[in-house]
């Protein structure tokens, strides 16, 4: 028996990354050599003659001659002695005495040529790496077959020289209808990623071949792009193929679907799959790929649609088709359908498969049906199969979901005993079980296993903390962390921060402080940021004491304090009401000459406001304005407006308002309300009206306070028409309250418009509001000053009937009215009632009494009131002394009046 060794090159590239193509062999012509067996090895094929008398010469097999479209036209290269032709497309290659398909480049003719003829003619020059053509020895009379043979040889050795020879062939008219040459050069351009040139070549082929252009050049380019995972380019070539009216073949579909399955590209996969069915092509890989993509994307309904199409299209299913069907049902928990597929696969002639069993076990484990999963596990032996690594992993996951610690641990031990390794999911499952069952010793062993399989320490720590956090046993973690693993935590900043953050999250501040004290790493910036994060986390959890504890345990240094940490602690001390400690931190920060940012200033200002020290808050605002680079944000601006309003700093309010207008400040609804409410006494009424109208025009809704402020402003400026319109607007929007009515009543009252005042009181009652004390006081003041004493008494009676208690203002009004009329007995009665109610006169009350006693001629009593004021801790003001001097003058006590006048000047009142 004669044997011959044949070198076969399936691709010029040595890249080992091949796309897994699933191609139905019945759709392709098979190159066969009758009466010869071909034994395929990695580098050569041995052809052994079955006839003792026959001798076969050495031949080359090139993938460029492979034709996948059942074309039996093969270009003849060289003489008859150097080429074997086979045109029988129905025969089969026998590989290693059994049927075996060799993956090869798609879209190229398959031919066998003798490779030594060209070398004998000295056509080539240079070595294999830089092989080139001796152009001096060739001419335009070179046959087409010889040109193609040269091009094939150059394509394997030198892309640049191959492109050079291709241009020579073009110039010498050797490319007309030459499909082999075009396909070769497309391979070269694909390797070089010269896609524009490749597009021009295909355009040229289209013009040259016309309707004879087939899938081969497109498959060549798609194959190159698939190897490089150039998804967009693959789609481009496929769409160009369809645009040119070229019908794809099974290999085209297989390459594209294999790529899209790998990268989970649903949209492109659906497009290719639709085109495949439109052309009536049946590619087993395409169906498997679509089911796999949909299953991974949890689009189970679509996956089942593809399964139905497999039956509708009468696909001759291979093992992969059966397995993806089985997996699709198992993943969504449809185990009845999965078991039917399992039985059908066996009936179709496929042997028992461990992958199929593993899918079923996984599926039953996902729905915690571990009785069936355990039965399948035991049935493996009867099926002639042995559990593999995946089997044990699935069993561990299933028992973990069923919360059966004993069974999960047993399978875990068996997995290790058989030399298999658990995956990270198994270890996470076991950590969860040990956390629930409180087995810290087992947890320590699992941590050691996780380290032994190479899990990252930070990932291990996160898994451990998450498991014990879910189990509510985070306080047990310090007992587990010891030995080498704890040492790693102490030297790794990331792991250390993960651990202490978990401790602080669960209010284990002492454990966090212990870890920070044991740490071995040194990074001042990272450490400061970590402490700041821990302090803020404790603050957000409401554990302010823990924040203080962590801050006091911080390592001290001689450098400037961390402004962010200090400001956070000022805020925390303010929330705790410890304003002394908060102010001390601020003063220390200020003395260190550390520049504060806007947030820091905001915290300090709010600290002083909360403590009631508005003067110091204003001092901090002044310091902020002097520091360069500080631009207050909208929140700080609103705080400043409120502080200046409470301090009655009209000039400050005016300056701040006009600064706001110059700056690029965003005016939102809250800003409009704040400016109007705070600046109502600082800005002209026209400016306030402008702000209010602009607010309405921009679609913002004023709140009730804003409406009341504007009602008060218009009332004080006697703009009663605006008061009426504004009141109706607020009432229409449902933003009227008692204060709104009080404001309108007071406005009419001060203007002595008794009719409208009374009408407003009636409307107030009609709208369901009870007449307020403020409204009663206003009516008393108006009726009394208008000398309508009968109405005055009726108001007092209505107050008593409605059980509306009087306040200082009520009593002061009564004393003032009675005093103006000289009704000293009534004044004394009011004073007695005032004292009986436990109130006693206030500053305004004393001033009113002094005035009343002066009118009644009771000068000595008036002077005694001044002494009584001082005894009661009430400091007389300018009105007090003015009323007293007036009383003295009224009663001809001029010398005494002069003495009190000099007293006022000396005291600066």
MARGUKOL-640269 format. One record per residue (C-alpha): residue in one letter; z, x, y. Coordinates in steps of 0.5 Angstrom, whole numbers, padded with zeros to 4 digits, always signed. Example, Ala and Ser with C-alpha at 12.3 -4.5 7.8 and 13.67 -1.06 7.14 Angstrom:
<nodes>
A+0016+0025-0009
S+0014+0027-0002
</nodes>
This chain:
<nodes>
X+0000+0000+0000
X-0002+0003+0007
X+0002+0003+0013
X+0001+0004+0020
X+0005+0004+0026
X+0003+0000+0032
X+0006+0001+0039
X+0007-0006+0042
X+0009-0006+0050
X+0011-0013+0051
X+0012-0012+0059
X+0011-0006+0063
X+0018-0006+0066
X+0024-0004+0062
X+0028-0009+0065
X+0033-0012+0059
X+0034-0019+0063
X+0030-0024+0060
X+0029-0031+0061
X+0031-0035+0055
X+0025-0039+0054
X+0025-0045+0049
X+0018-0046+0047
X+0015-0050+0042
X+0010-0046+0037
X+0006-0051+0035
X+0003-0052+0042
X+0000-0045+0042
X-0005-0041+0039
X-0002-0036+0034
X-0005-0029+0034
X-0005-0027+0026
X-0009-0021+0022
X-0011-0024+0016
X-0008-0021+0010
X-0003-0016+0014
X+0004-0017+0015
X+0007-0014+0021
X+0014-0011+0021
X+0016-0011+0029
X+0021-0006+0031
X+0024-0005+0038
X+0018+0000+0039
X+0013-0001+0034
X+0010-0005+0029
X+0008-0003+0022
X+0002-0007+0019
X+0002-0006+0012
X-0005-0007+0008
X-0004-0012+0002
X-0011-0009-0001
X-0010-0002-0003
X-0017+0000-0002
X-0017-0002+0006
X-0015+0003+0011
X-0013+0001+0018
X-0013+0005+0024
X-0008+0005+0030
X-0009+0000+0035
X-0005-0002+0041
X-0002-0009+0042
X-0002-0011+0050
X+0001-0017+0053
X-0004-0018+0058
X-0009-0020+0053
X-0004-0026+0051
X-0007-0033+0052
X-0002-0039+0052
X-0007-0044+0053
X-0011-0044+0046
X-0016-0040+0049
X-0020-0036+0043
X-0024-0032+0048
X-0022-0024+0048
X-0025-0019+0052
X-0028-0013+0048
X-0025-0007+0050
X-0028+0000+0047
X-0033+0000+0041
X-0032-0004+0035
X-0028+0002+0031
X-0023+0001+0037
X-0021-0006+0037
X-0019-0011+0032
X-0021-0019+0034
X-0018-0025+0031
X-0020-0032+0033
X-0016-0036+0028
X-0012-0040+0032
X-0008-0044+0027
X-0006-0038+0023
X+0002-0035+0024
X+0004-0028+0024
X+0009-0026+0019
X+0015-0022+0022
X+0020-0019+0017
X+0017-0023+0012
X+0019-0030+0016
X+0017-0034+0022
X+0019-0030+0028
X+0017-0031+0035
X+0016-0025+0040
X+0018-0027+0047
X+0012-0024+0052
X+0009-0024+0059
X+0006-0031+0060
X-0001-0032+0062
X-0004-0026+0060
X-0010-0025+0054
X-0007-0022+0048
X-0012-0016+0045
X-0011-0010+0041
X-0015-0004+0044
X-0015+0004+0042
X-0012+0008+0047
X-0014+0015+0045
X-0022+0014+0048
X-0020+0014+0055
X-0016+0020+0054
X-0022+0024+0051
X-0027+0022+0056
X-0022+0026+0061
X-0022+0020+0066
X-0014+0020+0067
X-0011+0026+0071
X-0003+0027+0072
X+0003+0025+0068
X+0005+0019+0065
X+0010+0018+0071
X+0004+0019+0076
X-0002+0017+0072
X-0008+0017+0076
X-0016+0016+0075
X-0021+0022+0076
X-0026+0018+0080
X-0031+0023+0080
X-0032+0022+0073
X-0033+0014+0074
X-0038+0010+0077
X-0041+0003+0078
X-0044+0003+0071
X-0037+0003+0068
X-0037-0003+0063
X-0032-0009+0065
X-0028-0008+0059
X-0027+0000+0060
X-0025-0002+0067
X-0020-0007+0065
X-0017-0002+0060
X-0016+0003+0065
X-0013-0002+0070
X-0008-0004+0064
X-0006+0003+0063
X-0005+0005+0070
X-0001-0002+0071
X+0004+0001+0066
X+0005+0008+0070
X+0004+0007+0077
X+0004+0001+0081
X+0001+0004+0087
X-0005+0008+0083
X-0006+0001+0080
X-0007-0002+0087
X-0012+0003+0089
X-0016+0002+0082
X-0016-0005+0083
X-0019-0004+0090
X-0024+0001+0087
X-0026-0005+0082
X-0027-0010+0088
X-0032-0005+0091
X-0036-0004+0085
X-0036-0011+0083
X-0032-0011+0077
X-0027-0017+0079
X-0032-0023+0079
X-0029-0028+0073
X-0025-0022+0071
X-0018-0026+0070
X-0015-0020+0066
X-0016-0016+0072
X-0013-0021+0077
X-0007-0022+0072
X-0005-0015+0072
X-0005-0014+0079
X-0001-0020+0080
X+0004-0017+0076
X+0004-0011+0080
X+0005-0015+0086
X+0011-0019+0083
X+0014-0013+0082
X+0013-0010+0089
X+0015-0017+0092
X+0009-0017+0096
X+0009-0025+0096
X+0004-0025+0102
X-0001-0021+0098
X+0000-0025+0092
X-0002-0031+0095
X-0008-0028+0098
X-0010-0026+0091
X-0009-0033+0088
X-0013-0036+0094
X-0019-0031+0092
X-0018-0033+0085
X-0019-0040+0087
X-0025-0038+0090
X-0028-0034+0085
X-0026-0038+0079
X-0026-0045+0082
X-0024-0051+0077
X-0024-0045+0072
X-0017-0043+0075
X-0011-0044+0070
X-0004-0043+0069
X-0004-0036+0068
X-0004-0033+0075
X+0002-0038+0077
X+0006-0036+0071
X+0005-0029+0072
X+0008-0030+0079
X+0013-0035+0077
X+0016-0030+0071
X+0017-0025+0077
X+0021-0029+0081
X+0025-0032+0076
X+0027-0025+0074
X+0029-0024+0081
X+0032-0031+0081
X+0028-0032+0088
X+0029-0040+0087
X+0025-0041+0094
X+0019-0037+0091
X+0019-0040+0085
X+0019-0047+0088
X+0013-0045+0092
X+0009-0042+0087
X+0010-0048+0083
X+0008-0053+0089
X+0002-0049+0090
X+0000-0049+0083
X+0000-0057+0083
X-0004-0057+0090
X-0009-0053+0087
X-0010-0058+0081
X-0008-0053+0076
X-0004-0056+0070
X+0002-0053+0068
X+0004-0051+0061
X+0010-0051+0057
X+0012-0044+0059
X+0012-0046+0066
X+0016-0051+0065
X+0021-0047+0061
X+0022-0041+0066
X+0023-0046+0072
X+0028-0050+0068
X+0032-0044+0065
X+0033-0041+0072
X+0035-0048+0075
X+0040-0049+0070
X+0043-0042+0071
X+0044-0043+0078
X+0045-0051+0078
X+0040-0053+0083
X+0039-0060+0081
X+0034-0062+0086
X+0029-0057+0084
X+0030-0058+0077
X+0029-0066+0078
X+0022-0064+0081
X+0020-0060+0076
X+0022-0065+0070
X+0019-0071+0074
X+0012-0066+0074
X+0013-0065+0067
X+0013-0072+0065
X+0008-0074+0069
X+0003-0069+0066
X+0005-0071+0059
X+0008-0064+0057
X+0014-0064+0052
X+0019-0058+0053
X+0025-0058+0049
X+0029-0053+0054
X+0027-0058+0060
X+0031-0063+0057
X+0037-0059+0055
X+0037-0056+0062
X+0037-0063+0066
X+0043-0065+0061
X+0047-0059+0062
X+0046-0059+0070
X+0048-0066+0070
X+0054-0065+0066
X+0056-0059+0070
X+0056-0063+0076
X+0059-0069+0073
X+0053-0074+0074
X+0054-0077+0067
X+0050-0083+0068
X+0044-0079+0070
X+0045-0074+0064
X+0045-0080+0059
X+0039-0082+0062
X+0036-0076+0060
X+0038-0077+0053
X+0035-0083+0053
X+0028-0080+0056
X+0029-0075+0050
X+0028-0081+0045
X+0023-0084+0049
X+0019-0078+0049
X+0020-0077+0042
X+0022-0070+0043
X+0023-0066+0037
X+0030-0064+0038
X+0032-0057+0037
X+0039-0055+0036
X+0040-0054+0043
X+0038-0061+0045
X+0043-0063+0040
X+0049-0059+0043
X+0048-0061+0050
X+0048-0068+0048
X+0054-0067+0044
X+0057-0064+0050
X+0055-0069+0055
X+0059-0074+0051
X+0065-0070+0050
X+0066-0068+0057
X+0066-0075+0059
X+0071-0078+0054
X+0066-0082+0050
X+0068-0079+0043
X+0065-0085+0039
X+0058-0083+0042
X+0059-0076+0041
X+0061-0077+0033
X+0055-0081+0032
X+0051-0075+0035
X+0055-0070+0031
X+0053-0074+0025
X+0045-0075+0027
X+0045-0068+0028
X+0047-0066+0021
X+0042-0072+0018
X+0037-0068+0022
X+0038-0062+0017
X+0042-0058+0022
X+0048-0054+0018
X+0055-0055+0020
X+0056-0051+0027
X+0062-0049+0030
X+0060-0050+0037
X+0059-0057+0035
X+0066-0058+0032
X+0069-0054+0038
X+0066-0059+0043
X+0069-0065+0039
X+0076-0062+0039
X+0075-0060+0046
X+0073-0068+0048
X+0079-0071+0044
X+0084-0066+0047
X+0081-0068+0054
X+0084-0075+0052
X+0090-0073+0049
X+0087-0075+0042
X+0090-0069+0038
X+0091-0073+0032
X+0083-0073+0031
X+0083-0066+0034
X+0088-0063+0029
X+0084-0067+0023
X+0077-0063+0026
X+0081-0057+0026
X+0083-0057+0019
X+0076-0060+0017
X+0073-0053+0019
X+0075-0050+0012
X+0071-0056+0008
X+0065-0055+0012
X+0065-0047+0011
X+0067-0045+0018
X+0072-0041+0021
X+0076-0043+0027
X+0074-0038+0033
X+0077-0036+0039
X+0074-0042+0043
X+0077-0047+0037
X+0084-0044+0038
X+0083-0044+0046
X+0081-0052+0046
X+0087-0053+0041
X+0092-0050+0046
X+0089-0054+0052
X+0089-0060+0048
X+0097-0060+0046
X+0098-0058+0053
X+0095-0064+0056
X+0099-0068+0050
X+0106-0064+0053
X+0107-0062+0046
X+0110-0055+0047
X+0111-0053+0039
X+0104-0054+0037
X+0101-0051+0043
X+0106-0045+0042
X+0104-0045+0034
X+0096-0044+0036
X+0097-0039+0041
X+0101-0035+0036
X+0095-0036+0031
X+0090-0034+0037
X+0094-0027+0038
X+0095-0026+0030
X+0088-0027+0029
X+0086-0021+0034
X+0083-0026+0039
X+0085-0027+0047
X+0087-0033+0050
X+0084-0034+0057
X+0087-0035+0064
X+0087-0043+0063
X+0091-0042+0056
X+0096-0038+0059
X+0097-0043+0065
X+0098-0049+0060
X+0103-0045+0057
X+0107-0043+0063
X+0107-0050+0065
X+0110-0052+0058
X+0115-0047+0059
X+0117-0049+0066
X+0118-0056+0064
X+0122-0054+0058
X+0126-0049+0061
X+0124-0043+0057
X+0125-0037+0061
X+0125-0032+0056
X+0118-0035+0053
X+0115-0035+0060
X+0117-0027+0061
X+0113-0026+0055
X+0107-0030+0057
X+0107-0026+0064
X+0107-0020+0060
X+0101-0023+0056
X+0097-0025+0062
X+0098-0017+0065
X+0095-0015+0058
X+0089-0019+0059
X+0088-0016+0066
X+0090-0022+0070
X+0091-0020+0077
X+0098-0020+0079
X+0097-0024+0085
X+0094-0029+0081
X+0099-0029+0075
X+0105-0030+0081
X+0101-0036+0084
X+0100-0039+0077
X+0108-0038+0075
X+0110-0041+0082
X+0105-0047+0082
X+0108-0049+0075
X+0115-0048+0076
X+0114-0052+0083
X+0111-0058+0079
X+0117-0058+0074
X+0122-0058+0080
X+0125-0051+0077
X+0123-0046+0083
X+0130-0044+0083
X+0129-0041+0076
X+0124-0036+0078
X+0128-0031+0080
X+0131-0030+0073
X+0124-0029+0070
X+0121-0024+0075
X+0124-0017+0073
X+0121-0011+0070
X+0115-0008+0071
X+0112-0015+0074
X+0117-0015+0080
X+0116-0008+0081
X+0109-0009+0083
X+0111-0015+0087
X+0115-0010+0091
X+0110-0005+0092
X+0104-0010+0094
X+0104-0014+0101
X+0100-0020+0098
X+0104-0021+0092
X+0111-0020+0096
X+0109-0025+0101
X+0106-0030+0096
X+0113-0030+0093
X+0118-0030+0099
X+0113-0036+0102
X+0115-0040+0096
X+0122-0039+0096
X+0122-0041+0104
X+0118-0047+0102
X+0124-0049+0097
X+0129-0047+0102
X+0131-0041+0098
X+0132-0037+0104
X+0137-0032+0101
X+0132-0030+0095
X+0127-0029+0100
X+0131-0025+0104
X+0133-0021+0098
X+0126-0020+0096
X+0124-0017+0103
X+0130-0013+0103
X+0128-0010+0096
X+0120-0009+0098
X+0117-0002+0098
X+0111-0003+0102
X+0111-0001+0110
X+0107-0004+0114
X+0110-0006+0121
X+0104-0011+0123
X+0104-0014+0117
X+0111-0015+0116
X+0112-0018+0123
X+0107-0023+0122
X+0110-0025+0115
X+0117-0026+0118
X+0114-0030+0124
X+0111-0034+0118
X+0117-0035+0115
X+0121-0037+0121
X+0115-0042+0123
X+0115-0045+0116
X+0123-0046+0116
X+0122-0049+0122
X+0117-0054+0120
X+0121-0056+0114
X+0127-0058+0119
X+0131-0052+0116
X+0133-0049+0123
X+0139-0045+0120
X+0134-0042+0115
X+0130-0039+0121
X+0136-0037+0124
X+0138-0033+0118
X+0131-0030+0117
X+0131-0028+0124
X+0138-0024+0124
X+0136-0021+0117
X+0130-0018+0121
X+0130-0010+0121
X+0131-0008+0128
X+0127-0003+0132
X+0127+0001+0138
X+0120-0002+0140
X+0119-0008+0144
X+0121-0014+0141
X+0115-0019+0138
X+0114-0024+0143
X+0111-0029+0138
X+0118-0029+0134
X+0122-0029+0140
X+0119-0035+0143
X+0119-0038+0137
X+0127-0037+0136
X+0127-0039+0143
X+0124-0046+0141
X+0129-0046+0135
X+0135-0045+0139
X+0133-0050+0144
X+0132-0055+0138
X+0139-0054+0136
X+0142-0055+0143
X+0144-0047+0143
X+0141-0046+0150
X+0146-0040+0151
X+0143-0036+0145
X+0136-0039+0147
X+0137-0036+0154
X+0139-0029+0152
X+0133-0028+0148
X+0129-0030+0154
X+0133-0025+0159
X+0132-0020+0153
X+0125-0021+0153
X+0124-0021+0160
X+0128-0014+0161
X+0124-0011+0156
X+0118-0011+0161
X+0114-0015+0155
X+0109-0019+0158
X+0109-0026+0156
X+0103-0031+0154
X+0102-0038+0156
X+0105-0041+0150
X+0111-0037+0151
X+0112-0039+0158
X+0111-0046+0156
X+0117-0045+0151
X+0122-0043+0156
X+0120-0048+0161
X+0121-0053+0156
X+0128-0050+0154
X+0130-0050+0161
X+0128-0058+0162
X+0131-0060+0156
X+0138-0056+0158
X+0137-0060+0164
X+0136-0054+0169
X+0130-0055+0173
X+0131-0050+0178
X+0131-0045+0173
X+0125-0048+0170
X+0121-0048+0177
X+0123-0040+0177
X+0120-0039+0170
X+0114-0043+0173
X+0114-0038+0179
X+0114-0032+0175
X+0108-0035+0171
X+0104-0036+0177
X+0105-0029+0179
X+0103-0026+0172
X+0096-0024+0172
X+0091-0027+0167
X+0095-0033+0165
X+0091-0040+0166
X+0095-0046+0164
X+0092-0051+0159
X+0093-0058+0160
X+0099-0059+0156
X+0103-0054+0161
X+0099-0057+0167
X+0102-0064+0165
X+0109-0060+0164
X+0109-0057+0171
X+0107-0064+0174
X+0113-0067+0171
X+0118-0062+0173
X+0115-0062+0180
X+0116-0069+0181
X+0123-0069+0178
X+0125-0064+0183
X+0121-0068+0189
X+0117-0062+0190
X+0112-0065+0194
X+0108-0059+0197
X+0108-0056+0190
X+0105-0062+0187
X+0100-0062+0192
X+0098-0055+0191
X+0098-0056+0184
X+0093-0062+0184
X+0088-0058+0188
X+0088-0052+0184
X+0087-0057+0178
X+0081-0060+0182
X+0078-0053+0183
X+0079-0051+0175
X+0075-0053+0170
X+0080-0057+0167
X+0079-0063+0162
X+0081-0070+0165
X+0083-0074+0159
X+0086-0081+0159
X+0093-0077+0159
X+0091-0073+0165
X+0089-0078+0169
X+0096-0082+0168
X+0100-0076+0169
X+0097-0074+0175
X+0097-0081+0178
X+0105-0082+0176
X+0107-0075+0178
X+0103-0075+0185
X+0104-0082+0187
X+0109-0079+0193
X+0105-0073+0194
X+0098-0075+0195
X+0095-0080+0200
X+0093-0087+0198
X+0086-0086+0199
X+0086-0080+0194
X+0090-0084+0189
X+0085-0090+0189
X+0080-0085+0188
X+0083-0082+0182
X+0085-0089+0179
X+0077-0091+0180
X+0075-0085+0177
X+0079-0086+0171
X+0077-0093+0170
X+0069-0091+0171
X+0070-0086+0166
X+0072-0091+0161
X+0080-0089+0160
X+0085-0095+0160
X+0091-0094+0165
X+0098-0095+0162
X+0103-0100+0164
X+0107-0094+0168
X+0100-0092+0172
X+0099-0099+0174
X+0106-0100+0176
X+0106-0094+0180
X+0099-0096+0183
X+0102-0103+0185
X+0108-0099+0188
X+0104-0095+0192
X+0099-0101+0195
X+0106-0105+0196
X+0109-0099+0200
X+0102-0099+0204
X+0102-0106+0205
X+0095-0107+0201
X+0097-0113+0198
X+0090-0115+0197
X+0089-0109+0192
X+0096-0111+0189
X+0093-0118+0187
X+0087-0115+0184
X+0091-0109+0181
X+0096-0114+0178
X+0091-0119+0175
X+0087-0113+0172
X+0093-0111+0169
X+0095-0118+0166
X+0088-0119+0163
X+0089-0112+0159
X+0096-0115+0157
X+0099-0109+0161
X+0104-0113+0165
X+0112-0112+0164
X+0118-0114+0168
X+0118-0107+0172
X+0111-0110+0174
X+0114-0116+0177
X+0119-0113+0180
X+0115-0108+0184
X+0111-0114+0186
X+0117-0118+0188
X+0120-0112+0192
X+0113-0111+0196
X+0113-0118+0198
X+0120-0118+0200
X+0120-0112+0204
X+0114-0115+0208
X+0119-0121+0209
X+0113-0125+0205
X+0118-0130+0202
X+0113-0135+0200
X+0109-0130+0196
X+0116-0127+0193
X+0118-0134+0191
X+0112-0135+0188
X+0112-0129+0184
X+0119-0130+0181
X+0116-0137+0178
X+0110-0134+0175
X+0115-0129+0172
X+0119-0134+0169
X+0112-0138+0167
X+0110-0132+0163
X+0116-0132+0159
X+0120-0126+0163
X+0127-0127+0164
X+0128-0126+0172
X+0131-0119+0172
X+0137-0116+0176
X+0132-0112+0180
X+0129-0119+0182
X+0135-0122+0184
X+0137-0116+0188
X+0131-0116+0192
X+0131-0124+0193
X+0139-0123+0196
X+0137-0117+0200
X+0131-0121+0203
X+0134-0128+0204
X+0141-0124+0207
X+0137-0120+0212
X+0133-0127+0214
X+0139-0130+0215
X+0138-0136+0210
X+0145-0136+0207
X+0144-0142+0203
X+0138-0139+0199
X+0143-0133+0199
X+0148-0137+0195
X+0143-0140+0191
X+0141-0134+0188
X+0148-0132+0187
X+0149-0138+0183
X+0143-0137+0179
X+0145-0130+0177
X+0152-0133+0175
X+0149-0139+0171
X+0144-0134+0167
X+0150-0129+0166
X+0146-0123+0169
X+0151-0118+0171
X+0151-0115+0178
X+0151-0107+0179
X+0153-0103+0185
X+0146-0105+0188
X+0148-0112+0188
X+0155-0111+0191
X+0152-0106+0196
X+0147-0112+0199
X+0153-0117+0199
X+0157-0113+0203
X+0152-0111+0208
X+0150-0118+0209
X+0157-0120+0210
X+0159-0114+0214
X+0153-0115+0219
X+0155-0122+0220
X+0162-0120+0221
X+0165-0124+0215
X+0170-0119+0213
X+0174-0123+0208
X+0168-0124+0204
X+0167-0116+0204
X+0174-0116+0202
X+0173-0121+0196
X+0166-0117+0194
X+0170-0110+0194
X+0176-0113+0190
X+0171-0116+0185
X+0167-0109+0185
X+0174-0106+0183
X+0176-0111+0178
X+0169-0110+0174
X+0171-0103+0174
X+0166-0100+0178
X+0169-0098+0185
X+0164-0097+0191
X+0159-0091+0190
X+0156-0087+0196
X+0152-0093+0199
X+0158-0098+0198
X+0163-0093+0202
X+0157-0093+0207
X+0156-0100+0207
X+0164-0102+0208
X+0165-0097+0214
X+0159-0100+0217
X+0162-0107+0216
X+0169-0105+0218
X+0166-0102+0224
X+0163-0109+0226
X+0169-0112+0224
X+0173-0107+0229
X+0177-0104+0223
X+0176-0097+0225
X+0183-0095+0222
X+0181-0098+0215
X+0174-0094+0216
X+0177-0088+0217
X+0181-0088+0211
X+0175-0090+0207
X+0172-0083+0209
X+0179-0080+0206
X+0178-0085+0200
X+0171-0082+0198
X+0174-0075+0198
X+0179-0077+0194
X+0175-0080+0189
X+0170-0074+0189
X+0165-0077+0193
X+0162-0073+0198
X+0160-0076+0205
X+0153-0075+0207
X+0150-0076+0214
X+0150-0084+0214
X+0157-0084+0212
X+0159-0080+0219
X+0153-0084+0223
X+0156-0090+0221
X+0163-0088+0222
X+0161-0085+0229
X+0158-0092+0231
X+0164-0096+0229
X+0168-0091+0233
X+0164-0092+0239
X+0163-0100+0238
X+0171-0100+0239
X+0171-0095+0245
X+0174-0089+0241
X+0169-0084+0244
X+0174-0078+0244
X+0174-0079+0237
X+0167-0080+0236
X+0166-0074+0239
X+0170-0070+0235
X+0167-0073+0229
X+0160-0071+0232
X+0162-0064+0233
X+0165-0064+0226
X+0158-0066+0223
X+0155-0060+0227
X+0160-0055+0224
X+0159-0057+0217
X+0151-0058+0218
X+0151-0065+0215
</nodes>
